[in-house]
Every structure is written in structure tokens, then in C-alpha cells.
Amino acid sequence: MTAAAAFRFDNSYARDLPGLSVPWKPTVVPQPRLLFLNLALADELGLDLAALGAAEAAAVFVGNVVPAGAEPVAQAYAGHQFGGFSPQLGDGRALLVGEVVDRHGRRRDIAFKGSGRTPFSRSGDGKAAVGPMLREVLIGEAMHALGIPTTRALAVAATGEPVHREQTLPGAVLTRVAASHIRVGTFQYFAARGDLDSLRRLADYTIARHDPTLAGEPGRFLALLDAVVARQAALVAQWMNVGFIHGVMNTDNMTISGETIDYGPCAFMEAYDPRAVFSSIDHQGRYAFANQPPIALWNLARLAEALLPLIDDDPQRAVGPATEVLDTFDSRYRKSLLAGLRAKLGLHQARPGDDEADALLAGDWLTLLQDLGVDFTLGWRRLADAAAGDELPLRALFSGSASLAPWLARWRDRCMREDGEAQGPGAGARRAAHMRLANPWVIPRNHRVEEALAAASDEGDLAPFEALLAALREPFVETSANARFSEPAPAAVTAGYRTFCGT
């Protein structure tokens, strides 16, 4: 079949790490139908999918047809879930189909989600529903357009069979692309078993794949930890600067590559609230918006624990160096966060001593947003209008509050000091243009996401999904056609909004 020619697999995980996964096949389904195909991503991956007819593509992307060269495996991993350790989780409803090297020379995983039970399914059915899989498309593509490292959806195909959750839903399979699916929990799996040989092989493979300059170096395992800390500090800072709440930051959902993974109970914040939680299963607020940086560090400490016997033959001697690496997380995070906040504020220069003052300026702005319940995304966006000389849209968000004016005066003083000799009639317009590239107009508003998914799942109508997806792919562009996607939900809707993991 032409499907065999579409993929050029080179499956290093299955080849180089025998015993770290289980060969498995996706479950055959009765009536595959293609719902979404990411042709731009396919081209980036070097896949020739144009030659596939609709029926053949659907058969490939539900797993009924496994292309030549694919070696589907269920990966083993453990994880701390809401703080409690599970020594065996693994791909309960996912399969790593294989790997390709994209047009830029980067190795990328191609994996299924929802393709049936595996040896790691435990009590789960291994299936997925149309709504949650299309949700992965919307949020993943939005994050990509926002410039945030993320896994991405290549395809979603309906299975033609029901999935039983709180209600009966139409089934689907997601095809997900990732730099790799190696997680903190992957290392925990082998460390918990005392399987140092597998742990070392996994670490060396990970280094070769994600940090090849470290390969063969005597201190490479500590350096790997350092690299992962740096990637995660930068990633979480980006989440915080767009108001993204992951919702399920378990160690099995933290990638070594630094990509965002698993868009189950995630959400974007509307009215700014550091305590915001939308996940239906996060009863204690462990993964609330403001808790994401310390939870990331907590997860990284679990990675450090797993790596201790590799860092030094005497794990006790490894504790000190590993702790020193972990102690860099806060400064790295704050540096990345401040860089993002400066861009959002329209600031691009910093003199010695500006870091503390700029962080205070940004912090006071966030306090204003919180105290007055201002929409996080629109607050930042309308600040760009103020930079261009039009304060009315911003003042409207603050309902005439007198507390805005003193802050605006401080911000304008900071901008004028930076402009220096460049001040002039065009300075504000230039600043506003830069700010609009750092402050999105459109995000995946939760009510719009739910509307699109309900139409697709309940009525088989993909038009709302496609319209929202198109808007999310251009988040910084204001158009009248996409105006409805920029509007916050009514406060009552947001107050009662809950997200679910889809299992």
C-alpha cells in the first residue's frame, strides 16, 4: 500500500533500548474516518501523505494499517501522580509507532493515543474519545503558534465505536508527534527497580538524542540533569506568561526534551488569579497556576533522585552536586520569566539594577489585574494599545479604577528612560508593535474550546473546531472575523468550569 512509502521510519528507541518497552499492536477498529490531518506538520516531518486517499489515511491513523518500517511499542514508565508514587504506569492507551528524522534533521516520535489496551493499561480500556483528542489538537497547535515547546497533533481519526465514560462518546485515536516521549517517570521506573543497567542505557540514549554534545563525557549524567532543569525552567516561565495551567503536572507528564505534553485537564486562565485550578481531579490545588514553578522543581528533584547512582558510584556523594544543580532552577526560571515579562511590557533594554525594578513593575501590574479581576490576556493586549497612545480600551477593562493611573505613570517613565534619544512620534507605535508580538489576542478560551468539541462530538460538525483552530494558529493577529474568539466567557461560566483527563 502507498502508506508504506509515506513513512521513512528509523526506530532508535525500540532498536537501541530492548527491554524498555513491549512490542504491541494497535487494536483494529470497525469504521475509521479521518477527522483532522496536519498537512503542514506532515511536510515538516518529510511525510508524503498527499498520496494517501481518505480511506487509507484513516486506516493508517487509527492503526488498522501499520505502515512498513513501523515498530509499535508500549513504553514503560513510573510516576508520582499528585504526590503519590506509582512504580508502574506505562503507555496504558498509547503506542510509540516509530520515529522519523524531519527536514531539519531532528528525530521525532510518532505515537498513537487511544489505540487500545496495552500490557500497561491496568483497569483502563485503552481508548480515547473524539472530544479530548480534538482538544489536544487545539491546545497543542495554539501552544505551537505561541512559540511554546509542545508535542503536536499530526492526525485524529474516528474509530466508529463507542467509548464509555460518564456517558457514551464516539471514539477516536490521536497521532501525536514529540521530540521524544522520554519522561521523568521513565527514569523513575528503572531507578525504583534498582535496574542500573537499564537506567544507564536510558540515560546514555537520552543524552545522545537530546544533548549529544554531552555524549561520552565523564560528568554527563549530572550535565543531563542540568540541561533538563534549564529546559523546564524556561518552559514553565513561558506557561506563566500566557496564563496556561497544565492541570496534571505528574512526573510521568514532564518530558526530558522540555516539551509540553498531555493536554487533558489543562486550561487557560481568564481573570487573573494565581490560585486558579480547573482540573476536576485536583481537589487540593496542587497544580494551581502559581504552584507550577515549585511543582516543576519538585518533579526535577525526583529525576535527580533517579540519576544519583549514575552521577556517582556512591549515591550519597551525588546528593551535593545534584542539589547544586536543582538550586539553579529558581534563578533560571526567574530570568526566563522576567525576559518574557519585559517583552510583554515593551521593554528591550536593561541597565544594571533594572532587574529588581522591572520585576516589581511587572508584579504590581499582575496585582492590579488580580485585584480588579481583569482578563489576563486582554489586559496585556490592551496595554499595547496604551503604548500606541490609545488608553481607552485598557481603562475600560479596569472599569474606571483610579489604581491604574499611578502604575501607568511608572510604566511610561520606564519606557521613556529606555527610549532615550529614540523618543519621537513613532516610538509608541514601534513599542506597541513589539508588544503585540508578545501578547496574544486569541488564546484557547475555555468556553470556545468546549463549544467546538461539543459540536464535533455530539453532532459530527467540525466547522466550529476548524474555525477555532484557524484563529488559534494566528494568535497575535486582530481581525473582525476572529473577534468572538478573543472575548472572555461570562464570569459565571468561568467560575464553574472544570476540565477532565479523558480516561
Summary of the structure (lengths in Angstrom):
residues: 503
radius of gyration: 23.4
end to end distance: 33.4
largest distance: 69.2
contacts: 1724
relative contact order: 0.11
helix: 49%
strand: 14%
